[in-house]
C-alpha cells in the first residue's frame, strides 16, 4: 500500500486545516484501487496525500475499525 507522503506527523490535520492548504478530500480506498487511484491522480497533475481513516470518516466503519492500517483517505490538490 502507498503510505502517507511527506513524513506525516503523528497528529492528523483537521479537515479545515487540509482545506485551508488546498487539499480536497476524494474518498476512502484500500489496495489495489488505492494505488490505482493515486497513480491516476498523479498522472492528471495532482499532488496526492494519504491519511489514515478516522472512525468518523465514513458511514460504514466496521471493516475499517477491524483493519485500520488497510484503508486510507485520499486527498488531492493541483500542483
C-alpha positions in Angstrom: 0.0 0.0 0.0 1.1 3.5 -0.6 1.9 5.3 2.7 1.2 8.9 3.7 3.5 11.3 1.9 5.9 13.9 3.3 6.6 12.0 6.5 3.2 12.7 8.0 3.4 13.8 11.6 1.7 11.9 14.4 -1.3 14.3 14.6 -3.7 14.1 11.8 -4.6 17.5 10.3 -8.3 18.5 10.6 -10.5 18.8 7.5 -10.4 22.6 7.9 -6.6 22.7 8.0 -6.4 20.5 4.9 -8.9 22.6 3.0 -7.1 25.8 4.1 -4.0 24.4 2.4 -5.8 23.5 -0.8 -6.4 19.8 -0.2 -9.7 18.3 -1.4 -11.0 15.1 0.1 -11.8 12.5 -2.5 -12.7 9.1 -1.0 -11.6 6.1 1.1 -10.0 3.1 -0.5 -7.8 0.1 0.1 -5.5 -1.7 -2.4 -5.5 -2.4 -5.2 -7.8 0.5 -6.0 -6.0 2.8 -3.7 -2.7 2.5 -5.6 -4.5 2.8 -8.9 -6.3 6.0 -7.8 -3.1 7.5 -6.5 -1.3 6.8 -9.8 -4.2 8.2 -11.9 -4.4 11.4 -9.8 -0.6 11.9 -10.2 -0.8 11.4 -13.9 -3.5 14.0 -14.1 -1.2 16.5 -12.4 -2.4 16.3 -8.8 -0.4 16.1 -5.6 -1.7 13.2 -3.5 -1.8 12.9 0.2 -3.0 9.8 2.0 -4.2 9.8 5.6 -5.4 7.1 8.0 -9.1 6.6 8.3 -10.7 8.0 11.5 -13.8 6.2 12.8 -16.0 9.2 11.9 -14.7 9.3 8.3 -17.4 7.0 6.9 -20.9 5.8 7.5 -19.9 2.1 7.5 -16.8 1.7 9.6 -16.9 -1.9 10.8 -14.2 -3.2 8.4 -12.2 -0.1 8.9 -12.1 -0.5 12.6 -11.1 -4.1 12.3 -8.2 -3.3 9.9 -7.4 0.4 10.3 -4.0 0.2 8.5 -5.6 -1.2 5.4 -7.6 1.9 4.4 -6.6 5.5 3.5 -8.4 8.7 2.8 -7.2 10.2 -0.5 -6.8 14.0 -0.7 -5.6 15.8 -3.8 -4.6 19.3 -4.8 -3.4 20.8 -8.1 0.4 21.2 -8.3 
